Amino acid sequence: MCVAGLLSHAQTNDNSLKKLDVKLHALKQKLQDAHNNSDSSKIAQTYVKLGDFFSRLELYSEAISNYHHFQNIYKSKDTTSVYVENALARIHLDLKKFNDAKNHASKSLKISEMLNYNKGIANTHALLGSIAEKQSLYKDALKHQNISLEIFESLNDSTGLAITNENIGSIYEDLEQFDLAYSYFKKAQRYSQNCQTNIQINILNNLGDVNSKTGHFNKAINYSNQALKRAKQTDNTSQIESAYKDLARTYSEAGNYEQAYKYLNNQSIVNEQELKRKNIEVVSTMEVLYAVKEKEAELLLLNKQKQVTEVRQYIIIICAGSIILVLIGGFIYWKKRKQHEQHLLEYKQQLLQVDLDKKTAQEAALQREIEIKVSSLTNYSLNIAHKNKMLSDVSKTLSKLKDRNITLIRSKLKVITEDIEADLANQNEWTELMGYFSQIHPNLFENINQIASEQLSASEMRLSMLLTLNLSSKEIANILHITPDSVRIARYRLRKKLPIDSKDDLLTFLINL
C-alpha cells in the first residue's frame, strides 16, 4: 500500500472515530433529555439504539446492559421486543453461550407468534437454526431454516430468502454435502441481487469455498476474486481479509504455493491494518464511555453532596428549636450519610467495570496478534514445502543426467546430487520452525509425551506439529519430503501411541491438548 493510501486510510479512521464520539455523545444526550422529560417511550428507544451501537463495536457487556435497561422500562410485547430478544440471542451466540442464546430466541418466537408477526417468526427460526448449527445439531438446524425459508417465500422477501438459502447451504457444507451446498448458495446469489453488498460478498465467498473443497479451483478463484473486488469497492476490510484468505487456501490446495504465499501475505497486511483500526476504535469508544460515565458519576456525586449540605443546614435550624428535634435531625443525617456512602460505592464499582471492559478489549487485541503469528508460521511451512519440492525436482533431474555422460561428469553429478540430498535432510530449518511453533503452543510437545504410551520419535513430533497447524496431507508430504501414503501411515502409527478413540478426530485431539 502506497504512502498516500496509508494517509488516506488513517484519515478515514480519524473521521470514523470522530463520528463514533459524536454519535455516542448524541445518544447519551438524547437519553438525558428523555429522562429530564420523563418520556419513558423515548428512554426505551434510546436504550435500544445504545445497545445496537455497542453491539456493532463488540462491546457486549455494555450492549447487554442497555438492552436490559430497555426491557426493564418497556413492558409492552411488540415488534421492538422481538428485535431486542433476537439481538440478545445473537450476542450470546457470538459469545458461544448457546443455552442463553436459545432462551432469548425462544422468547422472541413466542412474542412473534402471539402478534402473528410472520417476518419476526421467520427471522427467529433462522436464528434458532444458526444456534443449532453451531452446536452441530444439523437436523434441528435444517428444520428451523426450512420453516424460515417457507415463510420468507410467502412474504416474497428477497433479502430473507437470500440469507436463509445461504444458511442452509452452510449447513450442507458442514455436512460435506457439497453439491447441495452449492445449489443453495446459487439460489442465495439469485435472490441477493437487490440486497446489501455485504450479503452478496458473503455468498460469493461461500461459492468460492465450496468450489475449492470440490476441486473446482478455477471457479473458486473466480468467485473469490469477485468477492474481493466488491469488498474493495465498499472499503470493507473484514471482507477483503476473508477473500484473501480464501484465495490463499485455494491456491495452496491447487499446489500453486507462490500465489498462495502472495495472498496469505496480503491477508496478513490487511489483518494487521484491521486490527489496528479496530483497537483504536474500541479504545477510543471506551475512553469516551469512561469520560461520559465519569462525568455522570461526578454530577451525581455533586448532587448528593448538595443534598448533604442541605440536610446539615436543616439540622442546624432544628437544633435552635429543641434538643429533641436535633436528635431527630441527627438520625436523619446519619441515615442519609449511609445512603450517600452506598451510592458512592456503587459509582466506584461502575468505574471499575468500565476499566474491566477496557482490559477485555486489550485481551481481544492480543488474541488477534496470536492469530497473525499463526498465519506467519503457516507461511513459513509453505516456504519449506516449496523449497523441498524444488530441490527434489533438481535432484531427480541430475540423477537422470548421470547415466548419459562420461565417467568424470557422472562422478561430479553424483556429488551434486548427494549435496542436494544432504541439504534436504538439513535439520536447521526444522529447529527454527519448531521454535516458532513453541512460542504459540508452548506445552504441546510436553503434553503429548506425558500421555503417549511410548516415546515419540522426532519425525512423529514434527507430524504432530504440522497436523496442529491444520495442514493437508499433501502439504505435509511436501514439507516432510515423503509421499501422501507415507503421511497416512505415519498418522496411523502416531494414533496408536496416543490414548485416542478410533472414532475421534486426531486434529481435534491435538488442538485440545
Secondary structure per residue as TSV (DSSP state, phi and psi in degrees):
chain	resnum	aa	ss	phi	psi
A	1	M	-	360.0	131.8
A	2	C	-	-73.3	169.6
A	3	V	H	-63.0	-42.0
A	4	A	H	-61.2	-39.0
A	5	G	H	-63.8	-41.3
A	6	L	H	-64.3	-43.0
A	7	L	H	-63.5	-42.0
A	8	S	H	-62.5	-42.4
A	9	H	H	-63.7	-41.9
A	10	A	H	-64.7	-40.9
A	11	Q	H	-64.8	-38.9
A	12	T	H	-61.8	-43.0
A	13	N	H	-61.1	-43.4
A	14	D	H	-60.5	-43.6
A	15	N	H	-63.8	-39.7
A	16	S	H	-63.9	-42.0
A	17	L	H	-64.7	-40.2
A	18	K	H	-62.7	-41.0
A	19	K	H	-63.0	-40.0
A	20	L	H	-62.2	-45.3
A	21	D	H	-59.8	-47.1
A	22	V	H	-62.7	-42.5
A	23	K	H	-65.4	-43.2
A	24	L	H	-64.3	-44.3
A	25	H	H	-61.7	-40.9
A	26	A	H	-63.5	-42.7
A	27	L	H	-65.6	-41.7
A	28	K	H	-63.8	-40.5
A	29	Q	H	-66.0	-40.1
A	30	K	H	-63.3	-39.5
A	31	L	H	-65.2	-42.7
A	32	Q	H	-63.0	-43.4
A	33	D	H	-61.8	-40.9
A	34	A	H	-64.3	-38.7
A	35	H	H	-65.3	-42.2
A	36	N	H	-62.3	-35.0
A	37	N	T	-89.6	-0.4
A	38	S	T	54.7	37.9
A	39	D	-	-94.2	92.9
A	40	S	H	-63.1	-33.7
A	41	S	H	-64.8	-45.9
A	42	K	H	-69.4	-33.3
A	43	I	H	-60.4	-47.2
A	44	A	H	-62.9	-44.8
A	45	Q	H	-62.4	-39.1
A	46	T	H	-67.7	-37.0
A	47	Y	H	-61.7	-37.4
A	48	V	H	-64.5	-43.2
A	49	K	H	-64.6	-38.4
A	50	L	H	-65.3	-39.6
A	51	G	H	-61.1	-42.9
A	52	D	H	-63.9	-40.6
A	53	F	H	-59.3	-50.5
A	54	F	H	-72.0	-30.6
A	55	S	H	-64.9	-40.7
A	56	R	H	-64.0	-29.0
A	57	L	T	-88.3	1.4
A	58	E	T	62.9	26.0
A	59	L	-	-91.6	76.6
A	60	Y	H	-69.3	-32.5
A	61	S	H	-63.8	-41.5
A	62	E	H	-68.0	-39.7
A	63	A	H	-62.0	-48.3
A	64	I	H	-61.3	-41.0
A	65	S	H	-59.8	-44.7
A	66	N	H	-69.7	-37.6
A	67	Y	H	-63.9	-38.4
A	68	H	H	-68.6	-35.3
A	69	H	H	-59.1	-42.1
A	70	F	H	-58.5	-47.6
A	71	Q	H	-64.7	-32.9
A	72	N	H	-70.0	-29.2
A	73	I	H	-92.4	-43.4
A	74	Y	-	-96.3	105.6
A	75	K	-	-95.1	-10.9
A	76	S	-	-70.2	147.3
A	77	K	-	-104.8	99.4
A	78	D	S	-140.9	-165.1
A	79	T	H	-65.2	-28.9
A	80	T	H	-66.2	-38.8
A	81	S	H	-62.0	-39.4
A	82	V	H	-61.1	-45.2
A	83	Y	H	-60.1	-45.7
A	84	V	H	-66.5	-42.5
A	85	E	H	-62.5	-40.3
A	86	N	H	-67.8	-36.9
A	87	A	H	-63.1	-42.6
A	88	L	H	-64.7	-38.2
A	89	A	H	-63.4	-40.9
A	90	R	H	-66.2	-39.2
A	91	I	H	-62.7	-47.3
A	92	H	H	-66.5	-29.6
A	93	L	H	-66.2	-43.6
A	94	D	H	-62.4	-33.3
A	95	L	T	-84.4	1.8
A	96	K	T	62.7	27.4
A	97	K	-	-96.3	79.2
A	98	F	H	-68.0	-37.1
A	99	N	H	-64.5	-44.3
A	100	D	H	-63.1	-41.8
A	101	A	H	-60.8	-43.7
A	102	K	H	-66.4	-37.6
A	103	N	H	-62.4	-46.1
A	104	H	H	-65.6	-42.0
A	105	A	H	-63.9	-38.1
A	106	S	H	-64.0	-40.1
A	107	K	H	-62.8	-42.1
A	108	S	H	-61.3	-43.5
A	109	L	H	-63.3	-40.9
A	110	K	H	-62.4	-44.4
A	111	I	H	-66.2	-42.7
A	112	S	H	-61.3	-42.7
A	113	E	H	-66.9	-37.1
A	114	M	H	-63.9	-37.8
A	115	L	H	-85.2	-6.9
A	116	N	T	56.9	40.9
A	117	Y	-	-93.9	91.9
A	118	N	H	-62.8	-41.2
A	119	K	H	-65.3	-38.9
A	120	G	H	-64.1	-39.1
A	121	I	H	-62.4	-44.3
A	122	A	H	-63.7	-46.4
A	123	N	H	-61.7	-40.4
A	124	T	H	-69.8	-39.1
A	125	H	H	-64.1	-37.6
A	126	A	H	-62.9	-39.9
A	127	L	H	-67.0	-42.6
A	128	L	H	-61.9	-35.9
A	129	G	H	-64.1	-40.1
A	130	S	H	-65.2	-38.9
A	131	I	H	-64.2	-44.7
A	132	A	H	-64.3	-37.7
A	133	E	H	-62.5	-42.9
A	134	K	H	-62.9	-25.9
A	135	Q	T	-92.0	5.9
A	136	S	T	64.0	24.5
A	137	L	-	-94.2	72.8
A	138	Y	H	-68.7	-31.5
A	139	K	H	-63.9	-47.6
A	140	D	H	-64.5	-38.4
A	141	A	H	-61.1	-46.1
A	142	L	H	-64.4	-37.2
A	143	K	H	-60.2	-50.3
A	144	H	H	-65.0	-42.3
A	145	Q	H	-66.8	-35.9
A	146	N	H	-68.5	-36.7
A	147	I	H	-62.8	-45.6
A	148	S	H	-59.9	-43.7
A	149	L	H	-61.2	-42.9
A	150	E	H	-62.4	-41.9
A	151	I	H	-68.5	-43.7
A	152	F	H	-63.8	-33.2
A	153	E	H	-64.6	-41.3
A	154	S	H	-66.8	-30.9
A	155	L	H	-85.5	-9.4
A	156	N	T	55.6	42.9
A	157	D	-	-95.1	101.9
A	158	S	H	-65.6	-38.2
A	159	T	H	-64.7	-46.8
A	160	G	H	-61.2	-39.4
A	161	L	H	-66.6	-39.3
A	162	A	H	-63.6	-47.9
A	163	I	H	-65.7	-43.6
A	164	T	H	-67.6	-42.2
A	165	N	H	-61.7	-37.2
A	166	E	H	-64.2	-41.8
A	167	N	H	-61.5	-43.6
A	168	I	H	-65.0	-41.5
A	169	G	H	-60.0	-38.8
A	170	S	H	-63.3	-39.2
A	171	I	H	-63.3	-47.2
A	172	Y	H	-66.2	-30.0
A	173	E	H	-66.0	-41.2
A	174	D	H	-61.2	-35.2
A	175	L	T	-81.4	1.4
A	176	E	T	61.8	26.4
A	177	Q	-	-96.9	76.1
A	178	F	H	-70.9	-29.6
A	179	D	H	-65.1	-44.6
A	180	L	H	-64.9	-41.4
A	181	A	H	-59.3	-46.1
A	182	Y	H	-61.2	-40.7
A	183	S	H	-59.9	-45.8
A	184	Y	H	-70.7	-35.0
A	185	F	H	-65.3	-35.8
A	186	K	H	-67.5	-38.4
A	187	K	H	-61.9	-43.9
A	188	A	H	-60.0	-39.1
A	189	Q	H	-64.7	-38.9
A	190	R	H	-64.2	-40.8
A	191	Y	H	-76.1	-15.8
A	192	S	G	-90.4	9.1
A	193	Q	G	-58.6	-35.7
A	194	N	G	-106.2	14.8
A	195	C	S	-88.1	175.2
A	196	Q	-	-61.8	151.9
A	197	T	H	-61.0	-36.1
A	198	N	H	-60.4	-40.0
A	199	I	H	-63.4	-43.9
A	200	Q	H	-62.7	-41.1
A	201	I	H	-64.5	-43.5
A	202	N	H	-57.4	-43.7
A	203	I	H	-65.2	-42.9
A	204	L	H	-62.0	-41.2
A	205	N	H	-62.0	-41.0
A	206	N	H	-65.3	-40.2
A	207	L	H	-62.6	-41.0
A	208	G	H	-64.1	-40.7
A	209	D	H	-65.2	-46.1
A	210	V	H	-69.1	-33.8
A	211	N	H	-68.8	-35.7
A	212	S	H	-63.1	-42.0
A	213	K	H	-69.6	-24.4
A	214	T	T	-97.0	6.4
A	215	G	T	86.3	3.3
A	216	H	-	-87.9	74.2
A	217	F	H	-69.2	-36.1
A	218	N	H	-65.1	-43.0
A	219	K	H	-64.9	-39.8
A	220	A	H	-61.0	-44.8
A	221	I	H	-64.7	-39.3
A	222	N	H	-60.8	-48.0
A	223	Y	H	-64.7	-42.4
A	224	S	H	-64.7	-36.5
A	225	N	H	-67.8	-35.9
A	226	Q	H	-63.0	-43.4
A	227	A	H	-62.5	-41.5
A	228	L	H	-63.3	-42.1
A	229	K	H	-62.1	-46.3
A	230	R	H	-68.8	-35.8
A	231	A	H	-64.2	-39.7
A	232	K	H	-67.2	-36.9
A	233	Q	H	-62.7	-35.1
A	234	T	T	-96.5	3.6
A	235	D	T	55.4	39.6
A	236	N	-	-93.8	94.2
A	237	T	H	-64.4	-32.6
A	238	S	H	-63.0	-44.1
A	239	Q	H	-72.8	-33.3
A	240	I	H	-62.0	-44.8
A	241	E	H	-61.9	-42.8
A	242	S	H	-62.9	-41.8
A	243	A	H	-65.3	-42.4
A	244	Y	H	-60.5	-41.8
A	245	K	H	-62.5	-44.3
A	246	D	H	-64.0	-41.3
A	247	L	H	-64.8	-40.8
A	248	A	H	-62.0	-43.9
A	249	R	H	-65.5	-40.9
A	250	T	H	-65.5	-45.8
A	251	Y	H	-64.2	-34.2
A	252	S	H	-65.6	-45.4
A	253	E	H	-62.5	-33.1
A	254	A	T	-80.0	-4.7
A	255	G	T	86.1	6.5
A	256	N	-	-92.9	81.6
A	257	Y	H	-72.2	-25.5
A	258	E	H	-64.9	-48.2
A	259	Q	H	-66.8	-36.9
A	260	A	H	-59.9	-44.5
A	261	Y	H	-64.8	-39.6
A	262	K	H	-60.0	-49.9
A	263	Y	H	-72.7	-32.6
A	264	L	H	-66.6	-36.1
A	265	N	H	-66.6	-41.0
A	266	N	H	-62.0	-39.1
A	267	Q	H	-62.8	-40.8
A	268	S	H	-62.2	-40.3
A	269	I	H	-64.6	-47.8
A	270	V	H	-64.2	-39.3
A	271	N	H	-59.7	-43.8
A	272	E	H	-65.8	-40.9
A	273	Q	H	-64.0	-43.3
A	274	E	H	-65.4	-37.3
A	275	L	H	-62.2	-47.5
A	276	K	H	-62.1	-44.8
A	277	R	H	-61.2	-44.7
A	278	K	H	-68.1	-39.2
A	279	N	H	-62.4	-44.8
A	280	I	H	-62.5	-41.8
A	281	E	H	-62.8	-47.5
A	282	V	H	-66.6	-45.7
A	283	V	H	-62.4	-42.3
A	284	S	H	-61.8	-43.5
A	285	T	H	-64.3	-40.5
A	286	M	H	-64.6	-38.1
A	287	E	H	-64.5	-43.1
A	288	V	H	-63.8	-44.4
A	289	L	H	-62.5	-41.8
A	290	Y	H	-62.5	-43.2
A	291	A	H	-63.9	-41.5
A	292	V	H	-64.0	-46.3
A	293	K	H	-66.6	-36.9
A	294	E	H	-64.4	-40.5
A	295	K	H	-65.4	-42.2
A	296	E	H	-62.4	-41.1
A	297	A	H	-64.8	-39.5
A	298	E	H	-65.0	-41.3
A	299	L	H	-63.3	-43.4
A	300	L	H	-64.8	-37.7
A	301	L	H	-65.0	-41.5
A	302	L	H	-63.9	-39.3
A	303	N	H	-63.1	-42.4
A	304	K	H	-66.4	-40.3
A	305	Q	H	-64.3	-37.2
A	306	K	H	-63.4	-40.6
A	307	Q	H	-63.9	-40.0
A	308	V	H	-63.4	-41.0
A	309	T	H	-62.4	-42.1
A	310	E	H	-64.2	-38.4
A	311	V	H	-64.6	-40.6
A	312	R	H	-61.3	-44.8
A	313	Q	H	-61.5	-40.5
A	314	Y	H	-63.6	-37.7
A	315	I	H	-66.5	-39.7
A	316	I	H	-61.0	-42.9
A	317	I	H	-63.2	-41.9
A	318	I	H	-65.7	-39.5
A	319	C	H	-58.7	-34.0
A	320	A	H	-67.5	-25.3
A	321	G	H	-80.7	-53.6
A	322	S	-	-165.2	156.3
A	323	I	H	-64.6	-38.0
A	324	I	H	-62.0	-44.7
A	325	L	H	-66.6	-33.2
A	326	V	H	-61.4	-43.9
A	327	L	H	-62.5	-42.0
A	328	I	H	-63.3	-44.2
A	329	G	H	-62.9	-37.6
A	330	G	H	-62.2	-39.8
A	331	F	H	-63.4	-42.0
A	332	I	H	-62.4	-43.7
A	333	Y	H	-59.7	-45.4
A	334	W	H	-60.7	-42.9
A	335	K	H	-64.7	-45.1
A	336	K	H	-67.4	-33.4
A	337	R	H	-62.2	-42.0
A	338	K	H	-61.8	-43.4
A	339	Q	H	-63.0	-40.7
A	340	H	H	-60.9	-44.2
A	341	E	H	-64.1	-37.6
A	342	Q	H	-64.5	-41.4
A	343	H	H	-64.7	-42.1
A	344	L	H	-58.9	-41.2
A	345	L	H	-62.7	-40.7
A	346	E	H	-64.1	-40.2
A	347	Y	H	-66.7	-39.0
A	348	K	H	-63.4	-38.3
A	349	Q	H	-64.3	-37.7
A	350	Q	H	-62.8	-42.4
A	351	L	H	-63.3	-38.3
A	352	L	H	-64.9	-36.0
A	353	Q	H	-65.3	-38.8
A	354	V	H	-62.4	-41.9
A	355	D	H	-63.9	-38.2
A	356	L	H	-64.5	-41.1
A	357	D	H	-63.5	-35.8
A	358	K	H	-64.1	-42.6
A	359	K	H	-65.8	-35.7
A	360	T	H	-61.5	-40.9
A	361	A	H	-63.2	-38.9
A	362	Q	H	-65.4	-38.4
A	363	E	H	-63.3	-38.5
A	364	A	H	-62.5	-37.6
A	365	A	H	-64.4	-40.1
A	366	L	H	-62.8	-37.6
A	367	Q	H	-63.2	-38.0
A	368	R	H	-65.8	-35.5
A	369	E	H	-63.9	-37.7
A	370	I	H	-62.4	-40.3
A	371	E	H	-62.3	-36.9
A	372	I	H	-64.6	-40.2
A	373	K	H	-63.3	-39.9
A	374	V	H	-61.6	-41.3
A	375	S	H	-62.2	-42.5
A	376	S	H	-63.2	-39.2
A	377	L	H	-64.6	-39.1
A	378	T	H	-65.1	-40.4
A	379	N	H	-57.1	-44.1
A	380	Y	H	-61.2	-41.8
A	381	S	H	-62.8	-40.7
A	382	L	H	-65.5	-36.2
A	383	N	H	-63.1	-41.4
A	384	I	H	-62.0	-43.4
A	385	A	H	-61.3	-42.7
A	386	H	H	-63.7	-42.8
A	387	K	H	-64.0	-46.6
A	388	N	H	-61.3	-40.8
A	389	K	H	-64.1	-42.5
A	390	M	H	-63.1	-47.8
A	391	L	H	-64.4	-37.3
A	392	S	H	-64.3	-41.8
A	393	D	H	-64.2	-40.7
A	394	V	H	-64.4	-40.9
A	395	S	H	-62.2	-43.5
A	396	K	H	-64.2	-39.6
A	397	T	H	-63.9	-44.0
A	398	L	H	-66.7	-34.4
A	399	S	H	-64.1	-35.8
A	400	K	H	-70.8	-35.4
A	401	L	H	-69.6	-25.8
A	402	K	T	-68.1	-20.9
A	403	D	T	-86.8	-4.4
A	404	R	S	-109.6	1.5
A	405	N	S	-123.4	178.0
A	406	I	-	-71.7	171.4
A	407	T	H	-61.6	-43.0
A	408	L	H	-63.2	-45.9
A	409	I	H	-65.1	-37.9
A	410	R	H	-61.7	-40.2
A	411	S	H	-67.9	-39.3
A	412	K	H	-66.5	-39.8
A	413	L	H	-62.9	-37.0
A	414	K	H	-63.0	-40.8
A	415	V	H	-63.8	-43.1
A	416	I	H	-61.7	-43.2
A	417	T	H	-61.5	-42.7
A	418	E	H	-64.4	-37.4
A	419	D	H	-64.4	-41.2
A	420	I	H	-66.2	-41.8
A	421	E	H	-63.1	-37.3
A	422	A	H	-65.8	-37.2
A	423	D	H	-67.3	-35.1
A	424	L	H	-64.7	-31.5
A	425	A	T	-87.1	0.6
A	426	N	-	-58.6	130.9
A	427	Q	-	-95.5	-5.2
A	428	N	H	-61.6	-41.9
A	429	E	H	-65.1	-36.6
A	430	W	H	-64.0	-40.9
A	431	T	H	-61.1	-43.4
A	432	E	H	-65.8	-43.9
A	433	L	H	-62.4	-43.3
A	434	M	H	-68.8	-27.5
A	435	G	H	-66.2	-44.0
A	436	Y	H	-61.2	-43.8
A	437	F	H	-62.3	-39.5
A	438	S	H	-65.6	-24.8
A	439	Q	H	-68.0	-29.3
A	440	I	H	-93.8	-38.1
A	441	H	S	-122.6	74.0
A	442	P	T	-64.1	-25.2
A	443	N	T	-109.3	3.5
A	444	L	H	-63.4	-50.3
A	445	F	H	-63.5	-40.2
A	446	E	H	-63.9	-42.7
A	447	N	H	-65.3	-39.4
A	448	I	H	-63.8	-46.2
A	449	N	H	-64.8	-29.7
A	450	Q	H	-70.6	-35.7
A	451	I	H	-97.6	-12.9
A	452	A	S	-68.7	146.2
A	453	S	S	-71.2	-24.9
A	454	E	S	-150.2	164.5
A	455	Q	-	-60.0	131.8
A	456	L	-	-81.3	142.0
A	457	S	-	-76.5	170.2
A	458	A	H	-62.6	-40.1
A	459	S	H	-66.5	-34.5
A	460	E	H	-70.3	-34.3
A	461	M	H	-66.3	-39.1
A	462	R	H	-64.2	-42.5
A	463	L	H	-60.4	-42.2
A	464	S	H	-59.8	-42.1
A	465	M	H	-64.3	-46.9
A	466	L	H	-66.6	-36.1
A	467	L	H	-64.7	-40.0
A	468	T	H	-64.4	-29.0
A	469	L	T	-76.9	0.8
A	470	N	T	64.3	37.3
A	471	L	-	-85.4	149.7
A	472	S	-	-75.2	166.4
A	473	S	H	-61.1	-36.5
A	474	K	H	-64.3	-44.1
A	475	E	H	-64.8	-41.2
A	476	I	H	-63.7	-40.8
A	477	A	H	-61.7	-41.4
A	478	N	H	-64.7	-40.5
A	479	I	H	-69.0	-42.6
A	480	L	H	-84.0	-6.0
A	481	H	T	62.7	44.6
A	482	I	S	-135.0	177.6
A	483	T	-	-86.2	158.1
A	484	P	H	-57.4	-33.9
A	485	D	H	-63.8	-38.9
A	486	S	H	-65.0	-33.5
A	487	V	H	-64.6	-43.1
A	488	R	H	-63.6	-40.1
A	489	I	H	-65.1	-41.6
A	490	A	H	-63.6	-39.5
A	491	R	H	-61.8	-40.4
A	492	Y	H	-65.0	-44.2
A	493	R	H	-65.1	-36.2
A	494	L	H	-65.0	-43.3
A	495	R	H	-59.4	-38.0
A	496	K	H	-63.8	-28.3
A	497	K	H	-87.1	-8.4
A	498	L	T	-109.3	149.1
A	499	P	T	-79.1	68.5
A	500	I	-	-122.9	136.9
A	501	D	-	-71.3	149.5
A	502	S	T	-63.7	-24.4
A	503	K	T	-86.7	-15.3
A	504	D	S	-80.5	151.7
A	505	D	-	-83.1	130.1
A	506	L	H	-64.2	-41.7
A	507	L	H	-61.2	-45.7
A	508	T	H	-61.5	-39.9
A	509	F	H	-62.0	-44.2
A	510	L	H	-68.6	-40.1
A	511	I	H	-63.9	-33.6
A	512	N	T	-81.0	-5.7
A	513	L	-	-69.1	360.0
